[in-house]
Amino acid sequence: METQQPVDSYLTGSPAPTEDERNAALLAHIGGIILPILVPLFIMQGKGEKSAWVKAQAVEALNFQITVFIGYVLSGVLTAVCIGALLLPLVMLAAIVLGIMAGMKTQKGESYRYPATLRLVK
């Protein structure tokens, strides 16, 4: 089965990601919903050593999971003034929806960049 080259690969000159690379990136984004921070970190350390594209997607997922964790902590602190009770479900919903969107994009071989994410890990 021949893979199609995504549009952004024409711009960078890099080859299209293989099916194994796309699956690893999908796992980094979707796995962060179930085991935040750990799954993207393991993918970055394991598969990221072999593929720059997988490493970039795992780093993006890791940065997003760190940002979500900060959102959870702030929601917990703000629960004392009742704002956190409203903020926590929004952070959870955003983490799930954006993680699924990222997984769907990377499964197609396209790079995904999360909006409003702290880029702490390079």
Secondary structure, DSSP 8 states (H G I E B T S, - for coil): ------HHHHHH------HHHHHHHHHHHHHHHHSTTHHHHHHHHHGGGT-HHHHHHHHHHHHHHHHHHHHHHHHHHHGGGTHHHHHHHHHHHHHHHHHHHHHHHHHTT-----TT------
